[in-house]
Amino acid sequence: MSWILAMFLLLSGEESSDIGTQEDKIGSMTKFIDRWIMRRSDYSLIDIKCYKIVSKKKLADIAKTRLKPLSRKGKKHKKETGYFYKNARALALLAKEESSKLETIVIPVLFRDADGTASSDRGEWQDKHQSVLNGFEAEQLVNGVPMIPKPKSEAWILCALREHYQNCQRLENESGNDDSPNSLKKQLEEHLGEPATRELLNDEIDQGNLDISKIIDMPSLTAFKDRLDEVLDNLGLPQQDY
């Protein structure tokens, strides 16, 4: 259990149904993060309360009031990804403060839907993903993890629940606009036969019906898993046979 006690998660999402809130109301994406770490740790950071959730609003406030201007040293930073970059810098700043206070390793995970239209290409998603990594790097933080579903988390969930983990890459090419006639949100609710609430999705995970370890052909999910594993490797957490 010593490895678990030496780690702490600092998470930020968009709403209660993805990362959740701090009042013991975690969302499905937080469960995904925790379970991916549990493959190698055998303990849940959530169960032992080694986590903290930061609201999107708090990060926005920090980005406005506490971030110092930095020289990009010749690197061009696209305007449409500045939101992701600033959010990552703000979360990194909080992670360093939390690490100093707790005297332990803090792993910040920034969850943001990529959204975009059905015509958005992988390059746009890649720019946003890289902007999060750049934001962590700008604050000299090496343990940061982007969690950016393409186009949004419903694609990952539909892959597991509706597609039974097969041929899921095409879901990443659908529109992230909830107002579109056949939005991923509508598709998920039609499959479930009811709204995709935080409680319902968490139950599906707890019952083993929604397991991201079985999803192997979704690039945006693979990027998240690979980066989190890279961080765990750097911390020396032992590999497991899985």
C-alpha positions in Angstrom: 0.0 0.0 0.0 3.0 2.3 0.3 2.8 3.2 -3.4 -0.7 4.4 -3.1 0.0 6.5 -0.1 2.8 8.2 -2.0 0.4 9.4 -4.8 -2.4 11.8 -4.9 -4.8 12.7 -7.8 -5.7 16.3 -8.7 -8.5 16.2 -11.2 -10.5 18.8 -13.2 -13.4 18.1 -15.5 -16.3 19.9 -17.1 -19.4 18.8 -15.3 -20.6 16.4 -12.6 -21.2 13.6 -15.0 -17.5 13.3 -16.1 -15.0 13.9 -13.3 -17.7 14.8 -10.7 -17.5 17.0 -7.6 -15.6 16.8 -4.4 -18.6 15.9 -2.3 -18.1 12.2 -2.8 -19.9 12.5 -6.1 -17.3 11.3 -8.5 -18.1 10.8 -12.2 -17.3 8.0 -14.7 -14.1 9.6 -15.9 -12.7 9.6 -12.4 -13.5 5.9 -12.1 -11.7 5.3 -15.4 -8.6 7.1 -14.1 -8.7 5.2 -10.7 -9.2 1.8 -12.3 -6.4 2.3 -14.8 -4.0 3.0 -11.9 -5.4 0.1 -10.0 -4.2 -2.3 -12.7 -0.8 -1.6 -11.4 -1.4 -0.7 -7.7 -4.1 -3.0 -6.6 -5.5 -0.2 -4.5 -8.0 2.6 -5.2 -6.9 6.1 -4.7 -10.5 7.1 -4.6 -11.4 4.6 -1.8 -8.6 6.0 0.4 -9.6 9.6 -0.4 -6.3 10.4 -2.1 -7.8 12.8 -4.6 -9.1 16.3 -5.0 -11.4 17.8 -7.7 -10.9 21.3 -9.0 -13.8 23.0 -10.8 -13.5 24.4 -14.3 -14.4 27.8 -12.9 -11.6 27.8 -10.4 -9.0 27.0 -13.1 -10.4 29.8 -15.2 -10.0 32.2 -12.2 -6.4 31.1 -11.6 -5.6 31.5 -15.3 -6.8 35.1 -15.2 -5.3 36.1 -11.9 -2.2 34.0 -11.2 -0.5 32.8 -14.4 2.5 34.8 -15.3 3.2 35.5 -19.0 5.8 33.1 -20.4 8.0 33.2 -23.4 7.2 30.5 -25.9 10.7 30.6 -27.2 9.8 30.4 -30.8 7.0 27.8 -30.4 3.8 28.8 -32.1 0.6 28.3 -30.0 -2.6 28.1 -32.0 -5.4 30.4 -30.8 -8.0 27.7 -30.7 -6.0 25.6 -28.2 -5.1 28.4 -25.8 -8.0 27.4 -23.5 -6.5 23.9 -23.0 -3.0 25.4 -22.5 -4.1 27.8 -19.8 -6.2 25.2 -18.0 -3.2 22.9 -17.9 -0.9 25.6 -16.6 -3.5 26.5 -13.8 -3.9 22.9 -12.8 -0.1 22.4 -12.8 0.3 25.4 -10.5 -2.3 23.9 -8.1 -0.6 20.4 -8.3 2.8 21.8 -7.3 1.2 23.6 -4.3 -0.7 20.4 -3.3 2.4 18.4 -3.6 4.3 20.8 -1.3 1.5 20.8 1.2 1.0 17.0 1.3 4.7 16.2 0.8 3.7 13.6 -1.8 3.6 13.0 -5.5 0.6 14.6 -7.2 -0.7 13.5 -10.6 -2.9 16.2 -12.2 -5.4 14.9 -14.8 -7.1 17.5 -17.0 -10.3 16.2 -18.6 -11.8 18.3 -21.4 -14.0 17.1 -24.3 -12.4 17.8 -27.6 -15.9 18.4 -29.1 -15.7 19.7 -32.7 -17.8 18.8 -35.7 -17.9 15.6 -37.7 -15.5 17.2 -40.2 -12.9 18.0 -37.5 -9.6 16.2 -38.3 -7.2 14.4 -36.0 -4.8 17.3 -36.3 -7.3 19.5 -34.4 -7.5 17.0 -31.6 -3.8 16.6 -31.5 -3.3 20.3 -31.2 -5.5 20.4 -28.1 -3.9 17.3 -26.6 -0.4 18.8 -27.1 -1.5 22.1 -25.7 -2.3 20.4 -22.4 1.1 18.8 -22.4 2.7 22.1 -23.2 0.8 23.8 -20.4 2.1 21.3 -17.8 5.6 21.6 -19.2 5.4 25.4 -19.0 5.0 25.1 -15.3 7.8 22.5 -15.1 5.5 19.7 -14.0 6.3 16.3 -15.5 3.4 14.2 -14.1 0.5 15.8 -15.9 -2.0 13.8 -17.9 -4.4 15.0 -20.6 -7.7 13.2 -20.8 -9.3 14.5 -24.0 -12.0 12.2 -25.6 -12.6 12.7 -29.3 -15.0 14.2 -29.8 -16.4 13.7 -26.3 -16.7 11.1 -23.5 -19.9 9.6 -24.9 -17.9 8.1 -27.7 -15.8 6.1 -25.2 -18.9 5.0 -23.3 -20.8 4.0 -26.4 -17.9 1.9 -27.5 -18.2 -0.2 -24.4 -21.9 -0.3 -23.9 -23.3 -0.4 -27.5 -20.4 -1.6 -29.7 -19.1 -4.2 -27.2 -15.6 -2.8 -27.7 -15.6 -3.5 -31.4 -14.9 -1.1 -34.3 -15.0 1.9 -32.1 -12.6 4.2 -33.9 -15.4 5.5 -36.2 -17.2 7.0 -33.1 -14.3 9.5 -32.8 -15.3 10.9 -36.2 -18.9 11.8 -35.2 -20.1 15.3 -34.3 -19.4 16.5 -30.8 -22.3 18.9 -31.0 -25.2 17.9 -28.7 -27.6 19.8 -30.9 -26.9 17.7 -34.0 -29.7 15.4 -35.0 -27.8 12.2 -34.2 -25.5 13.5 -31.5 -23.5 11.1 -29.4 -25.4 12.2 -26.3 -28.7 11.3 -28.0 -27.2 7.9 -29.2 -26.2 7.1 -25.7 -29.5 8.0 -24.2 -31.3 5.9 -26.9 -29.2 2.9 -26.1 -29.7 3.2 -22.4 -33.4 4.1 -22.7 -32.9 6.8 -20.1 -30.7 9.8 -19.4 -27.0 8.9 -19.0 -26.7 10.1 -15.4 -23.6 10.0 -13.3 -25.1 7.3 -11.1 -26.2 5.1 -14.0 -22.8 5.3 -15.7 -21.0 4.6 -12.4 -23.2 1.5 -11.9 -22.3 0.3 -15.3 -18.6 0.6 -14.5 -19.0 -1.1 -11.1 -20.9 -4.0 -12.7 -18.1 -4.5 -15.2 -20.2 -3.4 -18.2 -18.0 -0.4 -19.0 -14.3 -1.4 -19.0 -11.8 0.9 -20.8 -9.1 -1.8 -20.6 -11.0 -3.6 -23.3 -11.1 -0.7 -25.7 -8.1 -0.9 -28.0 -9.0 1.0 -31.1 -9.8 4.5 -30.0 -6.8 6.8 -30.5 -7.9 9.5 -28.0 -8.5 6.9 -25.3 -5.2 5.1 -26.1 -3.4 8.5 -25.8 -4.8 9.0 -22.3 -3.9 5.4 -21.1 -0.4 5.6 -22.6 0.3 8.9 -21.0 -0.9 7.8 -17.6 1.2 4.6 -17.9 4.2 6.8 -18.8 3.7 8.8 -15.6 3.3 5.6 -13.5 6.5 4.2 -15.2 8.4 7.4 -14.3 7.3 7.0 -10.7 8.6 3.4 -10.6 5.2 1.8 -10.2 5.7 -1.9 -11.2 4.2 -3.3 -14.3 1.6 -6.0 -14.1 0.7 -8.8 -16.4 -2.6 -7.8 -18.0 
